[in-house]
Amino acid sequence: MNAAFIIGGIGTYAMPESSGGKIFSAVYGFFVGLVVMAALGVVLAPIAHRIMHKFHLDEADD
């Protein structure tokens, strides 16, 4: 349940007692956030590329 809450951005269900647990929870949250951002970039890049082609935003003005 803690992992699901951290992945969802809610936080931990029960705060870890030890320093190692708190550090792990923080690092895991940052890591999951980076993975989500990278996945969104991979998924949305083709859509953004198609929009640039549609509006001719990728042509250089010479």
mmCIF file of the N, C-alpha and C atoms, coordinates in Angstrom:
data_MODEL
# 
_entry.id   MODEL 
# 
loop_
_atom_site.group_PDB 
_atom_site.id 
_atom_site.type_symbol 
_atom_site.label_atom_id 
_atom_site.label_alt_id 
_atom_site.label_comp_id 
_atom_site.label_asym_id 
_atom_site.label_entity_id 
_atom_site.label_seq_id 
_atom_site.pdbx_PDB_ins_code 
_atom_site.Cartn_x 
_atom_site.Cartn_y 
_atom_site.Cartn_z 
_atom_site.occupancy 
_atom_site.B_iso_or_equiv 
_atom_site.pdbx_formal_charge 
_atom_site.auth_seq_id 
_atom_site.auth_comp_id 
_atom_site.auth_asym_id 
_atom_site.auth_atom_id 
_atom_site.pdbx_PDB_model_num 
ATOM 1   N N  . MET A 1 1  ? 0.835  -1.179 0.000   1.00 0.00 ? 1  MET A N  1 
ATOM 2   C CA . MET A 1 1  ? 0.000  0.000  0.000   1.00 0.00 ? 1  MET A CA 1 
ATOM 3   C C  . MET A 1 1  ? 0.887  1.254  0.000   1.00 0.00 ? 1  MET A C  1 
ATOM 4   N N  . ASN A 1 2  ? 2.000  1.215  0.716   1.00 0.00 ? 2  ASN A N  1 
ATOM 5   C CA . ASN A 1 2  ? 2.908  2.366  0.716   1.00 0.00 ? 2  ASN A CA 1 
ATOM 6   C C  . ASN A 1 2  ? 3.437  2.657  -0.680  1.00 0.00 ? 2  ASN A C  1 
ATOM 7   N N  . ALA A 1 3  ? 3.827  1.601  -1.412  1.00 0.00 ? 3  ALA A N  1 
ATOM 8   C CA . ALA A 1 3  ? 4.366  1.796  -2.761  1.00 0.00 ? 3  ALA A CA 1 
ATOM 9   C C  . ALA A 1 3  ? 3.313  2.417  -3.675  1.00 0.00 ? 3  ALA A C  1 
ATOM 10  N N  . ALA A 1 4  ? 2.083  1.967  -3.590  1.00 0.00 ? 4  ALA A N  1 
ATOM 11  C CA . ALA A 1 4  ? 1.018  2.523  -4.427  1.00 0.00 ? 4  ALA A CA 1 
ATOM 12  C C  . ALA A 1 4  ? 0.775  3.992  -4.096  1.00 0.00 ? 4  ALA A C  1 
ATOM 13  N N  . PHE A 1 5  ? 0.807  4.347  -2.842  1.00 0.00 ? 5  PHE A N  1 
ATOM 14  C CA . PHE A 1 5  ? 0.599  5.742  -2.451  1.00 0.00 ? 5  PHE A CA 1 
ATOM 15  C C  . PHE A 1 5  ? 1.758  6.624  -2.912  1.00 0.00 ? 5  PHE A C  1 
ATOM 16  N N  . ILE A 1 6  ? 2.981  6.132  -2.815  1.00 0.00 ? 6  ILE A N  1 
ATOM 17  C CA . ILE A 1 6  ? 4.134  6.919  -3.255  1.00 0.00 ? 6  ILE A CA 1 
ATOM 18  C C  . ILE A 1 6  ? 4.092  7.109  -4.763  1.00 0.00 ? 6  ILE A C  1 
ATOM 19  N N  . ILE A 1 7  ? 3.775  6.046  -5.518  1.00 0.00 ? 7  ILE A N  1 
ATOM 20  C CA . ILE A 1 7  ? 3.694  6.150  -6.970  1.00 0.00 ? 7  ILE A CA 1 
ATOM 21  C C  . ILE A 1 7  ? 2.604  7.132  -7.367  1.00 0.00 ? 7  ILE A C  1 
ATOM 22  N N  . GLY A 1 8  ? 1.498  7.121  -6.663  1.00 0.00 ? 8  GLY A N  1 
ATOM 23  C CA . GLY A 1 8  ? 0.395  8.031  -6.973  1.00 0.00 ? 8  GLY A CA 1 
ATOM 24  C C  . GLY A 1 8  ? 0.648  9.463  -6.560  1.00 0.00 ? 8  GLY A C  1 
ATOM 25  N N  . GLY A 1 9  ? 1.715  9.726  -5.831  1.00 0.00 ? 9  GLY A N  1 
ATOM 26  C CA . GLY A 1 9  ? 2.036  11.084 -5.415  1.00 0.00 ? 9  GLY A CA 1 
ATOM 27  C C  . GLY A 1 9  ? 1.361  11.511 -4.139  1.00 0.00 ? 9  GLY A C  1 
ATOM 28  N N  . ILE A 1 10 ? 0.691  10.599 -3.475  1.00 0.00 ? 10 ILE A N  1 
ATOM 29  C CA . ILE A 1 10 ? -0.023 10.933 -2.250  1.00 0.00 ? 10 ILE A CA 1 
ATOM 30  C C  . ILE A 1 10 ? 0.936  11.007 -1.066  1.00 0.00 ? 10 ILE A C  1 
ATOM 31  N N  . GLY A 1 11 ? 1.917  10.145 -1.054  1.00 0.00 ? 11 GLY A N  1 
ATOM 32  C CA . GLY A 1 11 ? 2.839  10.051 0.065   1.00 0.00 ? 11 GLY A CA 1 
ATOM 33  C C  . GLY A 1 11 ? 2.743  8.672  0.684   1.00 0.00 ? 11 GLY A C  1 
ATOM 34  N N  . THR A 1 12 ? 3.337  8.503  1.809   1.00 0.00 ? 12 THR A N  1 
ATOM 35  C CA . THR A 1 12 ? 3.308  7.183  2.432   1.00 0.00 ? 12 THR A CA 1 
ATOM 36  C C  . THR A 1 12 ? 2.052  7.021  3.274   1.00 0.00 ? 12 THR A C  1 
ATOM 37  N N  . TYR A 1 13 ? 1.607  5.784  3.370   1.00 0.00 ? 13 TYR A N  1 
ATOM 38  C CA . TYR A 1 13 ? 0.439  5.465  4.198   1.00 0.00 ? 13 TYR A CA 1 
ATOM 39  C C  . TYR A 1 13 ? 0.825  5.537  5.668   1.00 0.00 ? 13 TYR A C  1 
ATOM 40  N N  . ALA A 1 14 ? 1.947  4.943  5.999   1.00 0.00 ? 14 ALA A N  1 
ATOM 41  C CA . ALA A 1 14 ? 2.486  4.987  7.353   1.00 0.00 ? 14 ALA A CA 1 
ATOM 42  C C  . ALA A 1 14 ? 3.939  5.439  7.244   1.00 0.00 ? 14 ALA A C  1 
ATOM 43  N N  . MET A 1 15 ? 4.292  6.509  7.907   1.00 0.00 ? 15 MET A N  1 
ATOM 44  C CA . MET A 1 15 ? 5.641  7.050  7.825   1.00 0.00 ? 15 MET A CA 1 
ATOM 45  C C  . MET A 1 15 ? 6.642  6.061  8.406   1.00 0.00 ? 15 MET A C  1 
ATOM 46  N N  . PRO A 1 16 ? 7.719  5.786  7.672   1.00 0.00 ? 16 PRO A N  1 
ATOM 47  C CA . PRO A 1 16 ? 8.726  4.859  8.194   1.00 0.00 ? 16 PRO A CA 1 
ATOM 48  C C  . PRO A 1 16 ? 9.348  5.399  9.481   1.00 0.00 ? 16 PRO A C  1 
ATOM 49  N N  . GLU A 1 17 ? 9.706  4.496  10.364  1.00 0.00 ? 17 GLU A N  1 
ATOM 50  C CA . GLU A 1 17 ? 10.295 4.875  11.647  1.00 0.00 ? 17 GLU A CA 1 
ATOM 51  C C  . GLU A 1 17 ? 11.790 5.156  11.536  1.00 0.00 ? 17 GLU A C  1 
ATOM 52  N N  . SER A 1 18 ? 12.496 4.351  10.748  1.00 0.00 ? 18 SER A N  1 
ATOM 53  C CA . SER A 1 18 ? 13.951 4.468  10.691  1.00 0.00 ? 18 SER A CA 1 
ATOM 54  C C  . SER A 1 18 ? 14.382 5.521  9.667   1.00 0.00 ? 18 SER A C  1 
ATOM 55  N N  . SER A 1 19 ? 15.608 5.988  9.822   1.00 0.00 ? 19 SER A N  1 
ATOM 56  C CA . SER A 1 19 ? 16.159 6.967  8.876   1.00 0.00 ? 19 SER A CA 1 
ATOM 57  C C  . SER A 1 19 ? 16.322 6.341  7.499   1.00 0.00 ? 19 SER A C  1 
ATOM 58  N N  . GLY A 1 20 ? 16.745 5.077  7.464   1.00 0.00 ? 20 GLY A N  1 
ATOM 59  C CA . GLY A 1 20 ? 16.906 4.389  6.186   1.00 0.00 ? 20 GLY A CA 1 
ATOM 60  C C  . GLY A 1 20 ? 15.587 4.266  5.441   1.00 0.00 ? 20 GLY A C  1 
ATOM 61  N N  . GLY A 1 21 ? 14.526 3.986  6.168   1.00 0.00 ? 21 GLY A N  1 
ATOM 62  C CA . GLY A 1 21 ? 13.207 3.882  5.546   1.00 0.00 ? 21 GLY A CA 1 
ATOM 63  C C  . GLY A 1 21 ? 12.732 5.211  4.995   1.00 0.00 ? 21 GLY A C  1 
ATOM 64  N N  . LYS A 1 22 ? 13.008 6.280  5.724   1.00 0.00 ? 22 LYS A N  1 
ATOM 65  C CA . LYS A 1 22 ? 12.618 7.613  5.250   1.00 0.00 ? 22 LYS A CA 1 
ATOM 66  C C  . LYS A 1 22 ? 13.402 8.006  3.999   1.00 0.00 ? 22 LYS A C  1 
ATOM 67  N N  . ILE A 1 23 ? 14.694 7.706  3.996   1.00 0.00 ? 23 ILE A N  1 
ATOM 68  C CA . ILE A 1 23 ? 15.530 8.010  2.831   1.00 0.00 ? 23 ILE A CA 1 
ATOM 69  C C  . ILE A 1 23 ? 15.076 7.190  1.634   1.00 0.00 ? 23 ILE A C  1 
ATOM 70  N N  . PHE A 1 24 ? 14.822 5.892  1.861   1.00 0.00 ? 24 PHE A N  1 
ATOM 71  C CA . PHE A 1 24 ? 14.341 5.041  0.771   1.00 0.00 ? 24 PHE A CA 1 
ATOM 72  C C  . PHE A 1 24 ? 13.029 5.572  0.210   1.00 0.00 ? 24 PHE A C  1 
ATOM 73  N N  . SER A 1 25 ? 12.120 5.970  1.051   1.00 0.00 ? 25 SER A N  1 
ATOM 74  C CA . SER A 1 25 ? 10.829 6.482  0.612   1.00 0.00 ? 25 SER A CA 1 
ATOM 75  C C  . SER A 1 25 ? 11.003 7.737  -0.240  1.00 0.00 ? 25 SER A C  1 
ATOM 76  N N  . ALA A 1 26 ? 11.883 8.627  0.162   1.00 0.00 ? 26 ALA A N  1 
ATOM 77  C CA . ALA A 1 26 ? 12.131 9.858  -0.591  1.00 0.00 ? 26 ALA A CA 1 
ATOM 78  C C  . ALA A 1 26 ? 12.777 9.561  -1.939  1.00 0.00 ? 26 ALA A C  1 
ATOM 79  N N  . VAL A 1 27 ? 13.800 8.709  -1.950  1.00 0.00 ? 27 VAL A N  1 
ATOM 80  C CA . VAL A 1 27 ? 14.485 8.374  -3.200  1.00 0.00 ? 27 VAL A CA 1 
ATOM 81  C C  . VAL A 1 27 ? 13.545 7.642  -4.149  1.00 0.00 ? 27 VAL A C  1 
ATOM 82  N N  . TYR A 1 28 ? 12.744 6.739  -3.616  1.00 0.00 ? 28 TYR A N  1 
ATOM 83  C CA . TYR A 1 28 ? 11.786 6.000  -4.432  1.00 0.00 ? 28 TYR A CA 1 
ATOM 84  C C  . TYR A 1 28 ? 10.756 6.952  -5.046  1.00 0.00 ? 28 TYR A C  1 
ATOM 85  N N  . GLY A 1 29 ? 10.301 7.907  -4.292  1.00 0.00 ? 29 GLY A N  1 
ATOM 86  C CA . GLY A 1 29 ? 9.353  8.883  -4.827  1.00 0.00 ? 29 GLY A CA 1 
ATOM 87  C C  . GLY A 1 29 ? 9.950  9.704  -5.952  1.00 0.00 ? 29 GLY A C  1 
ATOM 88  N N  . PHE A 1 30 ? 11.197 10.173 -5.782  1.00 0.00 ? 30 PHE A N  1 
ATOM 89  C CA . PHE A 1 30 ? 11.858 10.933 -6.845  1.00 0.00 ? 30 PHE A CA 1 
ATOM 90  C C  . PHE A 1 30 ? 12.071 10.062 -8.078  1.00 0.00 ? 30 PHE A C  1 
ATOM 91  N N  . PHE A 1 31 ? 12.496 8.832  -7.879  1.00 0.00 ? 31 PHE A N  1 
ATOM 92  C CA . PHE A 1 31 ? 12.741 7.920  -8.998  1.00 0.00 ? 31 PHE A CA 1 
ATOM 93  C C  . PHE A 1 31 ? 11.461 7.665  -9.781  1.00 0.00 ? 31 PHE A C  1 
ATOM 94  N N  . VAL A 1 32 ? 10.382 7.399  -9.094  1.00 0.00 ? 32 VAL A N  1 
ATOM 95  C CA . VAL A 1 32 ? 9.111  7.141  -9.759  1.00 0.00 ? 32 VAL A CA 1 
ATOM 96  C C  . VAL A 1 32 ? 8.645  8.386  -10.514 1.00 0.00 ? 32 VAL A C  1 
ATOM 97  N N  . GLY A 1 33 ? 8.843  9.559  -9.940  1.00 0.00 ? 33 GLY A N  1 
ATOM 98  C CA . GLY A 1 33 ? 8.488  10.792 -10.637 1.00 0.00 ? 33 GLY A CA 1 
ATOM 99  C C  . GLY A 1 33 ? 9.267  10.959 -11.930 1.00 0.00 ? 33 GLY A C  1 
ATOM 100 N N  . LEU A 1 34 ? 10.554 10.643 -11.905 1.00 0.00 ? 34 LEU A N  1 
ATOM 101 C CA . LEU A 1 34 ? 11.366 10.739 -13.119 1.00 0.00 ? 34 LEU A CA 1 
ATOM 102 C C  . LEU A 1 34 ? 10.937 9.723  -14.158 1.00 0.00 ? 34 LEU A C  1 
ATOM 103 N N  . VAL A 1 35 ? 10.609 8.521  -13.717 1.00 0.00 ? 35 VAL A N  1 
ATOM 104 C CA . VAL A 1 35 ? 10.159 7.491  -14.657 1.00 0.00 ? 35 VAL A CA 1 
ATOM 105 C C  . VAL A 1 35 ? 8.844  7.908  -15.318 1.00 0.00 ? 35 VAL A C  1 
ATOM 106 N N  . VAL A 1 36 ? 7.934  8.478  -14.556 1.00 0.00 ? 36 VAL A N  1 
ATOM 107 C CA . VAL A 1 36 ? 6.660  8.925  -15.115 1.00 0.00 ? 36 VAL A CA 1 
ATOM 108 C C  . VAL A 1 36 ? 6.891  10.045 -16.132 1.00 0.00 ? 36 VAL A C  1 
ATOM 109 N N  . MET A 1 37 ? 7.765  10.992 -15.818 1.00 0.00 ? 37 MET A N  1 
ATOM 110 C CA . MET A 1 37 ? 8.051  12.082 -16.754 1.00 0.00 ? 37 MET A CA 1 
ATOM 111 C C  . MET A 1 37 ? 8.694  11.553 -18.033 1.00 0.00 ? 37 MET A C  1 
ATOM 112 N N  . ALA A 1 38 ? 9.615  10.610 -17.914 1.00 0.00 ? 38 ALA A N  1 
ATOM 113 C CA . ALA A 1 38 ? 10.255 10.032 -19.099 1.00 0.00 ? 38 ALA A CA 1 
ATOM 114 C C  . ALA A 1 38 ? 9.245  9.281  -19.947 1.00 0.00 ? 38 ALA A C  1 
ATOM 115 N N  . ALA A 1 39 ? 8.367  8.538  -19.318 1.00 0.00 ? 39 ALA A N  1 
ATOM 116 C CA . ALA A 1 39 ? 7.347  7.797  -20.057 1.00 0.00 ? 39 ALA A CA 1 
ATOM 117 C C  . ALA A 1 39 ? 6.396  8.749  -20.772 1.00 0.00 ? 39 ALA A C  1 
ATOM 118 N N  . LEU A 1 40 ? 6.006  9.825  -20.115 1.00 0.00 ? 40 LEU A N  1 
ATOM 119 C CA . LEU A 1 40 ? 5.149  10.816 -20.769 1.00 0.00 ? 40 LEU A CA 1 
ATOM 120 C C  . LEU A 1 40 ? 5.846  11.465 -21.965 1.00 0.00 ? 40 LEU A C  1 
ATOM 121 N N  . GLY A 1 41 ? 7.133  11.725 -21.815 1.00 0.00 ? 41 GLY A N  1 
ATOM 122 C CA . GLY A 1 41 ? 7.896  12.291 -22.925 1.00 0.00 ? 41 GLY A CA 1 
ATOM 123 C C  . GLY A 1 41 ? 7.942  11.361 -24.120 1.00 0.00 ? 41 GLY A C  1 
ATOM 124 N N  . VAL A 1 42 ? 8.141  10.081 -23.869 1.00 0.00 ? 42 VAL A N  1 
ATOM 125 C CA . VAL A 1 42 ? 8.184  9.099  -24.956 1.00 0.00 ? 42 VAL A CA 1 
ATOM 126 C C  . VAL A 1 42 ? 6.817  8.974  -25.617 1.00 0.00 ? 42 VAL A C  1 
ATOM 127 N N  . VAL A 1 43 ? 5.768  9.000  -24.836 1.00 0.00 ? 43 VAL A N  1 
ATOM 128 C CA . VAL A 1 43 ? 4.419  8.843  -25.387 1.00 0.00 ? 43 VAL A CA 1 
ATOM 129 C C  . VAL A 1 43 ? 3.966  10.110 -26.117 1.00 0.00 ? 43 VAL A C  1 
ATOM 130 N N  . LEU A 1 44 ? 4.264  11.277 -25.573 1.00 0.00 ? 44 LEU A N  1 
ATOM 131 C CA . LEU A 1 44 ? 3.760  12.524 -26.153 1.00 0.00 ? 44 LEU A CA 1 
ATOM 132 C C  . LEU A 1 44 ? 4.645  13.115 -27.242 1.00 0.00 ? 44 LEU A C  1 
ATOM 133 N N  . ALA A 1 45 ? 5.886  12.657 -27.388 1.00 0.00 ? 45 ALA A N  1 
ATOM 134 C CA . ALA A 1 45 ? 6.785  13.204 -28.402 1.00 0.00 ? 45 ALA A CA 1 
ATOM 135 C C  . ALA A 1 45 ? 6.240  13.033 -29.816 1.00 0.00 ? 45 ALA A C  1 
ATOM 136 N N  . PRO A 1 46 ? 5.722  11.868 -30.203 1.00 0.00 ? 46 PRO A N  1 
ATOM 137 C CA . PRO A 1 46 ? 5.172  11.751 -31.561 1.00 0.00 ? 46 PRO A CA 1 
ATOM 138 C C  . PRO A 1 46 ? 3.967  12.668 -31.801 1.00 0.00 ? 46 PRO A C  1 
ATOM 139 N N  . ILE A 1 47 ? 3.177  12.884 -30.777 1.00 0.00 ? 47 ILE A N  1 
ATOM 140 C CA . ILE A 1 47 ? 2.023  13.771 -30.918 1.00 0.00 ? 47 ILE A CA 1 
ATOM 141 C C  . ILE A 1 47 ? 2.490  15.207 -31.138 1.00 0.00 ? 47 ILE A C  1 
ATOM 142 N N  . ALA A 1 48 ? 3.461  15.649 -30.350 1.00 0.00 ? 48 ALA A N  1 
ATOM 143 C CA . ALA A 1 48 ? 4.007  16.992 -30.510 1.00 0.00 ? 48 ALA A CA 1 
ATOM 144 C C  . ALA A 1 48 ? 4.679  17.145 -31.874 1.00 0.00 ? 48 ALA A C  1 
ATOM 145 N N  . HIS A 1 49 ? 5.347  16.113 -32.331 1.00 0.00 ? 49 HIS A N  1 
ATOM 146 C CA . HIS A 1 49 ? 6.004  16.153 -33.639 1.00 0.00 ? 49 HIS A CA 1 
ATOM 147 C C  . HIS A 1 49 ? 4.969  16.296 -34.751 1.00 0.00 ? 49 HIS A C  1 
ATOM 148 N N  . ARG A 1 50 ? 3.869  15.563 -34.632 1.00 0.00 ? 50 ARG A N  1 
ATOM 149 C CA . ARG A 1 50 ? 2.802  15.644 -35.630 1.00 0.00 ? 50 ARG A CA 1 
ATOM 150 C C  . ARG A 1 50 ? 2.178  17.040 -35.648 1.00 0.00 ? 50 ARG A C  1 
ATOM 151 N N  . ILE A 1 51 ? 2.008  17.645 -34.482 1.00 0.00 ? 51 ILE A N  1 
ATOM 152 C CA . ILE A 1 51 ? 1.450  19.002 -34.413 1.00 0.00 ? 51 ILE A CA 1 
ATOM 153 C C  . ILE A 1 51 ? 2.395  20.004 -35.053 1.00 0.00 ? 51 ILE A C  1 
ATOM 154 N N  . MET A 1 52 ? 3.694  19.834 -34.828 1.00 0.00 ? 52 MET A N  1 
ATOM 155 C CA . MET A 1 52 ? 4.667  20.735 -35.461 1.00 0.00 ? 52 MET A CA 1 
ATOM 156 C C  . MET A 1 52 ? 4.603  20.619 -36.979 1.00 0.00 ? 52 MET A C  1 
ATOM 157 N N  . HIS A 1 53 ? 4.455  19.403 -37.493 1.00 0.00 ? 53 HIS A N  1 
ATOM 158 C CA . HIS A 1 53 ? 4.336  19.231 -38.940 1.00 0.00 ? 53 HIS A CA 1 
ATOM 159 C C  . HIS A 1 53 ? 3.038  19.843 -39.458 1.00 0.00 ? 53 HIS A C  1 
ATOM 160 N N  . LYS A 1 54 ? 1.977  19.696 -38.711 1.00 0.00 ? 54 LYS A N  1 
ATOM 161 C CA . LYS A 1 54 ? 0.668  20.205 -39.139 1.00 0.00 ? 54 LYS A CA 1 
ATOM 162 C C  . LYS A 1 54 ? 0.695  21.726 -39.304 1.00 0.00 ? 54 LYS A C  1 
ATOM 163 N N  . PHE A 1 55 ? 1.356  22.421 -38.387 1.00 0.00 ? 55 PHE A N  1 
ATOM 164 C CA . PHE A 1 55 ? 1.419  23.883 -38.424 1.00 0.00 ? 55 PHE A CA 1 
ATOM 165 C C  . PHE A 1 55 ? 2.709  24.408 -39.040 1.00 0.00 ? 55 PHE A C  1 
ATOM 166 N N  . HIS A 1 56 ? 3.514  23.523 -39.620 1.00 0.00 ? 56 HIS A N  1 
ATOM 167 C CA . HIS A 1 56 ? 4.772  23.896 -40.275 1.00 0.00 ? 56 HIS A CA 1 
ATOM 168 C C  . HIS A 1 56 ? 5.703  24.647 -39.328 1.00 0.00 ? 56 HIS A C  1 
ATOM 169 N N  . LEU A 1 57 ? 5.784  24.191 -38.095 1.00 0.00 ? 57 LEU A N  1 
ATOM 170 C CA . LEU A 1 57 ? 6.636  24.863 -37.120 1.00 0.00 ? 57 LEU A CA 1 
ATOM 171 C C  . LEU A 1 57 ? 8.086  24.389 -37.184 1.00 0.00 ? 57 LEU A C  1 
ATOM 172 N N  . ASP A 1 58 ? 8.360  23.334 -37.937 1.00 0.00 ? 58 ASP A N  1 
ATOM 173 C CA . ASP A 1 58 ? 9.718  22.819 -37.986 1.00 0.00 ? 58 ASP A CA 1 
ATOM 174 C C  . ASP A 1 58 ? 10.514 23.313 -39.194 1.00 0.00 ? 58 ASP A C  1 
ATOM 175 N N  . GLU A 1 59 ? 9.905  24.114 -40.058 1.00 0.00 ? 59 GLU A N  1 
ATOM 176 C CA . GLU A 1 59 ? 10.612 24.635 -41.218 1.00 0.00 ? 59 GLU A CA 1 
ATOM 177 C C  . GLU A 1 59 ? 11.423 25.858 -40.829 1.00 0.00 ? 59 GLU A C  1 
ATOM 178 N N  . ALA A 1 60 ? 12.618 25.922 -41.372 1.00 0.00 ? 60 ALA A N  1 
ATOM 179 C CA . ALA A 1 60 ? 13.494 27.066 -41.121 1.00 0.00 ? 60 ALA A CA 1 
ATOM 180 C C  . ALA A 1 60 ? 13.155 28.191 -42.095 1.00 0.00 ? 60 ALA A C  1 
ATOM 181 N N  . ASP A 1 61 ? 13.127 29.416 -41.610 1.00 0.00 ? 61 ASP A N  1 
ATOM 182 C CA . ASP A 1 61 ? 12.871 30.567 -42.465 1.00 0.00 ? 61 ASP A CA 1 
ATOM 183 C C  . ASP A 1 61 ? 14.197 31.052 -43.031 1.00 0.00 ? 61 ASP A C  1 
ATOM 184 N N  . ASP A 1 62 ? 14.421 30.806 -44.324 1.00 0.00 ? 62 ASP A N  1 
ATOM 185 C CA . ASP A 1 62 ? 15.662 31.236 -44.963 1.00 0.00 ? 62 ASP A CA 1 
ATOM 186 C C  . ASP A 1 62 ? 15.443 32.481 -45.777 1.00 0.00 ? 62 ASP A C  1 
# 
